[in-house]
Amino acid sequence: MATAAHQLTPEEASARPPAESVVVRFAGDSGDGMQLTGGQFTLSTALAGNDLATFPDFPAEIRAPQGTTFGVSAFQINFGSTEVETAGDAPDVLVAMNPAALKVNVSQLKDGGLVIADEGEFGARNLAKAGYDTNPLEDDSLARWQLLKFNISQLTLESVKPFGLGNKEALRCKNMWTLGLALWMFDRDRQPIVDWLKAKFAKAPTLAEANIAALNAGHAYGETAELSGPLKQHHIAAAPAAPGLYRTVTGAESISLGLVAGAQLAGLPMFFGGYPITPASAILHHLSRLKEYDVTTFQAEDEIAAIASAIGASYAGSLGVTSSSGPGIALKGEAMGLAIMTELPLVIVNSQRGGPSTGLPTKTEQSDLYQAVYGRNGDAPMPVIAARSPADAFDCAIEAVRLATQFMTPVMLLTDGYIANAAEPWRVPDMSGYAPFPVQFLEQVPEGGFQPYSRDEKLARPWVKPGTPGLLHRIGGIEKQQGTGNIDYSPANHQAMTDIRADKVLGIADHIPEQDVTLGEAKGKLVVVGWGSTYGPIHQAVRRQRMRGRDVHHIHIRHIWPLPKNLGVLLRSYERILVPEMNTGQLKTVLRDQYLVDAKPLNKVSGQPFRISEIEAAIEAALA
């Protein structure tokens, strides 16, 4: 997705426009360019100063059968002049490019919402592929909604006719025609899209001009009063926010920037070893463009080689980083144990997706928490951090680097497909406000001799670059003797080393912030506890319920392991605990285990994020 930047002035920041928001969903065949359309509409929305959140939703198949429900690709954006924290429960506007897109998405449209349909695609063959017996544009099946239908395909062909494109190439401009209409509907500037098209098709100027012509034609179709009834132009004012430079950012971009920032704060070069897997691949793509910040990227032949190369880089004195999703994290399991045994800093990013096995590669889930906290052979503790949104992933990545380098341990950073692919505005931070945590390599032989597994006050062992004079040492996966690092199978030594590794990780709780209450007070009837990408719907649901006078509060956990020191006391100050998760209750089990509290689950494993209304209903039931 293209990135937009917007400088918010003090005057804009102090404005107080009416609070309103709109949810628009673009849906079509996976070859119709809906992700591109949504991404460019997001760019124009960000430049207009609206707050926003997006939800790209596309099939896992490289090319599902054209015109079928399996191949429907959608992009939803919630934008407004008020604070936006989710991509929206139900769309106000659905743009359906074919019958299958209508079939899959129309049931989620708000009652009275607007359907914009390309009637040129609603022929007998496409209707049959989508499972329609009759044309829904002609019968009464869409009576609950407003309907606007016109032949977008034919209008696109007419708009690009002067450029001499073939029929297939010309129809590829259909998404730009649709985007032009959407830009008119919400009073958006076309020029940034025109500039982007010229840059994208710099080597094919005819294609650039054809797409620009389609964009302009769609915009003109709206503004020339050819339309009436439900389609009207609607301007949404910029959202109030703190003054500063804002840009749109996806979770993958945010993590990449945070990892680089963390490496800079630690004073280290960074090595990233990765292997392509949805939805984690974008991190490798973004980092490969940041070589000027002393970043080396390596696409390995498999997941095991990817993490092994990162461990080797950490041994050599770089910050080793690797990333994957659930299936790839499973393959990395043995090497994670090696990083724990050798006590080397390593950041492992897990962009979760629906599982198990190959599961739902392009859908979102939070089902790797057990894997992150427990999923290695032996007692192999590792710190685990979870980002709550695309923008939050920046600070979480820095925190993962800090813990890894200060405690000489691998750290897992959890995101998910929703965070990785979604976009939101991010206030570009002033890095002078971030405290550096420079790494101190051991470079001189200590008095009394060098011991690779000696400990500091944090129980971290020294980090030594290979080849440092007088500090020759070896590391590996077999159990190490306390202090010397020699191989030692003795029962007493294994007990001691297992305890030390566990105590080192548990001791991190002394060096992380205490858990705060995200919304509400530190005691009451009901607390909703979340982690990861459930933040937005939980926060909005709790806010709405509190406005109705209900005694409900929100706690959102960033540090999954070790948990914050005050969390147990905090949870016991509420009468009831509700834990919404996109899994079958994994954090709920951890909280019950650690604190013996009666946490109740709210589980969803549909591959889709929670709706605000789902959490509101659970809150009402819990308080009933």
N, C-alpha and C positions, 0 to 999 in steps of 0.2 A: 504494500500500500504506500502511496506517496505520502510524504510528510508535510504538514503545514505548520508554519510558525506565525505567532501573532503577538505583538507587543501591546500589552494591556496598560493603558495610561491611567493615571490617578483619577481623571475625570470619568472614564469608563467604569473604573472600579467602584466609584462612589454612586453610580447610577442605580436606581431601584425600579427596574421595569416590572410590569405585572408578571407574576410567576405563572408560566405556562410551559408545556412541553408537548412534543409530538413524536409519535413512533411510526416510522416508515419501514416497510419491508419490501425489498426488491427480490423477486423470485422468478426463476426461469430454468431452462435446461442448463446443464453444466457447461455447455459450449456457448451460452448466451452472454457471458461476460458479466454476470451479476456481482461477483466479488470486485471486479474492476469498477463497475458502476457505483457500488456502495462505497468503495474506497475513495473514489473521486468526489462523491457527494459528501463524504466525511471531511475531505480536505476543504471544500468550500464552506462547510458548516463551521469548521474550526477557525477559518479565516474571518468568519462573521462574528466570532467571539462567543458563540453558544457553548454551554457545557454539553457534553455528549458522552455516550457509551455505545459501543457497537457489539454485534454478535454475528460473525460470519458462520454460516452453517452449510456445509457442502458434503457431497457423497465421498466415500472412501475409494470408490472405483476410479481408475484413471479415466475411463470414458464409459459411463453406464449407457445402456441403450437409449438413443435419442428419443425424447418425447415421453419417456416412461416416468412413473413416480420415483423409481430408484435413482434417476439421474437429476432430480431437482436440486438446484443450488440456490441458497437464499442468503441475503445480507440484511440484517435489521439494525437500525440506528434509532436511538432515543436522544433527542436534542431539545434544548430549551433555554429559557432565560432564568431558570432556577437550578438548584443543585441536582445533578443527574448522577445516579450511582449504579443503575442497572440499564440493560438494553431495553427494558420495558416489558411489561407482562403481555399486552395484546396490542397489535398494530392498530393505528388509526387509519393508515393507508396501506393497501396491498397493491403492488404493481405486479401483475401476473402475465408473463410473456407467453404462456401456453396453457393448455388444459391441465396438464400434470401439475404445474406450479400452483394453479388455482385449487386443484383437488387437495394437495398436501397442506396448503396454508390457510385456506379461507375459513376453516372452522376456528382458527385462533384470532381472527379479526374481531375487533369490538363490534357490538351491535350498533348499527347505524354508521359504521365505518365505510370508507370509500374503496371500491375495487376499480382499478384501472386495468383493463384487459386488452391484449392485442387480438382483436377478433380475426385478423388474418391468419392466425395459427389454429383457429378452432374449426378446422375441417374434419371430415368424417374419420380420417385415419388417425389424427392426433387425439380426437375424442375417444376412439376405441382403445388406443394405447393407455390412456389415462383411466379407463374403466367407466366412462360416461356412456349411458344409453341414449341420452338426448343432450342437446347443446345447452349448458347451464346459462349461457348468455341470452337464450331465447325463451326458456321456461321460467317458472316462478321460484326456482330453488335458491335464488340469491336475493329474495325479497327482504331479508333481514338487513341488507346492506344497500348502500348507494352504489350504483353501477355506472361506469363510464367506459364505453367500448368504442374503439376505432381501430383502423387497420394500420398499426404501427409499421408492419413489414412493408406494405405498399408505400406508405408515406416516406419511409427511409429510402426505398429504391428511387423514388422520384427526386429526393433531395440530393442524392449522390450521382444521378444520371450523367451530369456533365463531365464526370471524371473517368468515364469509360471502364468502370470496374465490371468484372463478371458478376453474375447473380449471387454466387456464394460469398465473394468478397464484399459485395455491396451490403448483404444482409448482416455481415459482421459489424456494420456500423449502427445496427439497431439499438444497441445498448447506449450509444452516445445520443441518439435521438431521444430515447427515454430519459437519459440524464438531463438533457436540455429542458425537457418538459418539467422535470422535478425541480431544476434550478429556478425556472419561472414560478412554479407553484409557491416556493418558499423564498422568493426574492433574493436569489443568490447571484453572485458575480460569476460570469463565465470565463473571464480572462485567465484566471489561474489554470483552468482546465485546458484552455487554448494553448497556453504556454507549455503545459505538460505534454500535450499531444504533439506539438512541434518538436519537443526534445525527444519524445519516445520514437517518433517516426522521422528523425532527422535524415536518415539514409533513404527514406521512402517518402518524399514530400507529397506525392500524389495521395498516398494513404492518409497522411496528416491532414491535408486539405479536405478530403472526403469526410473524415471523421468530424472535422470542425464544421463542415457544412451540415452534417446530420445533427450535431449539437445545436447549431443555430436554428435549424428547421424545427426541432422539437420545442425550443424556447419560443420561437415565433408563433408556433401553433397555439401556444397558450395565450400569448399577449395580443394576438390579432382578433380577439373576441369571436373566434370560431367555436369556442366552447362555452357552454352555459350549464346551468344546473349545479351539480355538486362541486365542480372544479373551480376554485377561486384562488386568487393569489393571497398568500398569508405571510406576513412578516413577523418573525420572532426576534425580539431584541436580544442583544448580547447579555450574557449572564454576569452578575456581579462576582468579582473575585479580587484577590490581592493583586496590586500592580506588579508587573514583571513580564518577562518573556515566556510565552507559553508555546509548546509544540505538541502535536499529536504524537503519541507513542504507543506501540504495541508492547505486550509483555516480553516478547523475544528481543525487541530493540532495547527495552528498559534494562533487562538483565545483562545484555551485552555491554551497555554503557556502564552499568554498575560494577560489573566484573573488571572492566578496564580502570574505572575510578578506584576500586578497591586495591588493585595491583599497584596503582600509582601511590596511593596512601601508604601502602606497605613498602614502597621503594623496590618493587620486584618487576622483572620481565614476566610476561604471561605466556604460557603455552596451553593451547586448547587442542585436545585430541578428541575427535568426534567421528560418528558414523551416522549417515542420514536415517532419520526415522521421524515420522509424523507424530506429534507436532513440534518436535525439538529441533528439526533441521535448520530452522530460520536463525538460530543462535550462531551456528557455524557460518551461515551466509553473512550475518551482520559483522561478526568478529573479523572475518577475512578482509573487510574493508577498513579495518582500523590498525593496519600494520605500523603506521607512523607512531603509535603509542607503545612500541616494543611488544607487539602481540604477534605470536607465531601460531598459525592455524594448520592443522594436519587432518586430512580426511583419511582415516584408517580403513583397512580392508574388512574389519568387523568390529563389533562392540568390545570384545576382549582386548584387541590390539589398541583400541582407542583409549581405554582407561589405563592399560599398561604403559602406553607412551606418556600419559600424563603423570603417572607415578614416577616414571624415569626422569621426567623433567623436574619434578619436585625434588627428587634425590640430588639432581644436579644444581639446584639452587634457584629454580624458577617457580612461579605459582602454577601448579598443574591444575587444569580444569577439564572436565568432560561433561557431556550431557546426553540424555536419552529420554525415552519414555518407558513405561512399565516393562514390556518384554525385553528391552535392551538393558534396563537396570538389573533384571534377573540374570542376564548373561554376565554382567559386570560383578556379580555377587562375590565370587571368589577373590577377585582383585581388590574389592573393597576391604575384604578381610586382610589382605596383604598390606594395604595402606594403614589399617588399624594396628596390625602387628608391628610394622616398621615405624609407626608413629610419624608419618610424613603429612604435611599439609596438602589437602586436595579438596577442590570444590566439585561436587557432583550435582548437576541440575537435572531434576526429574520433572518433565512436562507431562503430567498424567493424562491418560486417555481411558476410554472404556475398555474393560478387560472381561475375563482373563484371555490369555494367549493373544492372538491378533486382535480379537475383540472388535471394538468400534474405533478404528484408527483416527477418524476425524471428529469424533464426538467427545464430550467432556465428562470427566468423572474424578472423584477424589479417593479412589480405592487403593492407593499405594501407601497409605499411612502405616499400616502394619509392616509393609515391606521396608519402609524407610526406618522405622524404629527398631524392628526385630529381625528383618529379613536377611540374616547372614548366618553361616554355620558358626557354632560356638557362641560364647558370650562376647559379642563384638559391638560395644556401644559406640554410637556416633551422634553428634549433635544434628538436629533437624530443625529447619526454619521453613515457614510457609508464607509466601506472598499473598496479599489479599486482593490485589488489583494490578493492572499493567504498570501504573505509575509507582506503586509501592514496591514493585520488584527491583527497582534501582537501589533503594536503601537496603533491601533484603540481601541483594548480591554483595554489597559492601560489607554488611554484617557477617555474611558467610565467609568472606575473605578474612575478616578480622579474627573470627574464632579459629579458622583453620591455621592461620599463621601464628597466632599468639599461644595456642594450645597444642600445636603440632598434632593435628588430627584431621582426618577427612570430615567434611561437613556436607550434608545433603540439603539442597534448596528445592522445595516443592512448589511447582506451579501446576497449571493444567491447561487443557486445550482452549478453554474459554479465555484465560488470562493471556496465553501465548499469542492468540490470533486477534483478540479484541483490541480496540484502541480507545484512548481517552486523552483529554488534555493533561499536560504535565508542565508544571512550572519549573523551568530550568533552574536548578539550584546554584547558589553561590558556593563554590567548593571551598572557599576560605572558612566556611562554617563547619567543615568536617575535620575532626582531629586526626592527624596522621597517626599511624601505628607502625613505624618503621621496624623492619625485621633486623635482628642482630645475629649475624652468623658467628659461630665460634671460630676464631682465627688464630688463637694462641693456646698452647698446651697449658691447662690449668695446673696449679700447684697440686702435687699429689698424683698427677697423671690424668690422662684423658679416659673418660668412661662414656661411651656413646649413649648409655641409658641412665646417666645421672639425671637428677630432676631439679627444677627450680621451684619457686613457691607455688606455681600453678600446676605442678607435676608434669610440666612439659620437658621433654628431653632436648638437648642442644641440636641445632641444625648446622651441619658441617658440609661445606662444598667438597666433593671428591677432589683429591689432589692437594688439599691444604697441608703444608708441611707439618709433620709430627702428629697429624690427626687421622692417620690411616684407620679405616674401620670397615666393617661389612654389616649388611643388614639382610633380612630375608624373612620368610614366612614361618620358620620353625621357632618355637618358643625361645625367648631370650632370657638370659640370666640377668637378674637385677644388676644395674650398674654397668657391668662389662659388655653386655650384649652378646656374650658367647652362648652357644647352644646349651640349653639346660632343660632336661626332661623331668627333673625331680619334682615330686608332688608339692613340696613346700614352696618351691620357686614358682610353679605354675599358679598355685593359689594366690601367691603374693602379686604376681604380675597381672593376673586377671582382676584382682581387687584394685590395683593401682590404675589400670586402664579405665575401669568403671568409675573410680573416684575422681579421676581427672575430668571426665565428661560431666559427671554430676556437679563437680566444682564450678563448672561454667555458670551455674545458676547464681553464683555470687558476683558474676561479671556481666549480667544482663539486666535490663530494667525490670522492676516489679510489674506485675500485671495490672493494667488500669481498667477502668470501666469505660467502655467506648461511648455508651449512651445510658444515662440514668444515674442511680445511686449505688452505693456499695452494700446495700441490703434491700430486701423487699420480698414480694411474693414469688416472682418468677424471673429467672435470668435465662436469656437465650445465648448459648455459647457456640461460637463458630470458629472456623479456621479457613484460610484460603479464600477462594473466590465466592463463597457464600456471603461474604461481607455485605455487598450491596443490597441484596434482597432482605437479609436479616435487618440491616440498619434501617431501611425504609419501612419494613413491617413494624419494627419496634417503635419507630418514630410515630407512625400513624396510630398505633394502639395507645401510646402515651398521650397523644392529642385527644383521644377519647376517654382519658382519665384512668387508664388501666395501669396497674402496678407491675410494669414489665421493664426489663433492663437488658443491655447488650454487652457481652464481653467477647472480644475477638482475640484469639491467641496467635501470636507470631512464632514464639519459641515453643515448638512441639516437644523437643527433647534436648536438654532437660527442661521441664516445665518451670515457669517462674516460681520463686520461693514462696510468694504469698498467695498463690492461686488456691491452694486447699482451703485456707482460712476464708478467702473471699467467697468461694463457692458455697461454703457451709453457712454463709450469712443470708442465703436465699432459701425460701421454703421449697421451691421447685426449680429443677434444671431441665431445660430443653436443648437438645443438641441436633440441629439440622446438618445433615451431611449428604453428599452425593456418593454414598456407599451404603453398606448395610449396618453401619454403626461402629466405626473403628475408633474415632476419638472418644465416643461415649464409653467404650470398653476401657480405654486407657484411663479416663477420669475415674471410672468406678474402681479400677485396679489400684490407682495411686492414692485416692482420697476416700474410698469407701462411701461415696455419695450416690444418691439414687438418681443418676442422670437418665433422662428419658430420650429415646432417639426419635428423630424425624428423618426418614431415609428416602432417597430418590436415586434411582440408577437407570434413568431413561436415556441418558446421553445428552439431556438438555439441562440448563441451569434451573435453579428454583425460581418460581414466580413469587412475587411479593405476596400475592393473595394466598398462596399455599402456606406460607409461614404465618400470615395473619390468622388463617383458620386454625392452625395448630396452637397458636397463642391463646386464642379464644377457648379452644377445647381444654387446654391445660389450666386455664383460670376458672373454668366452669365449675 
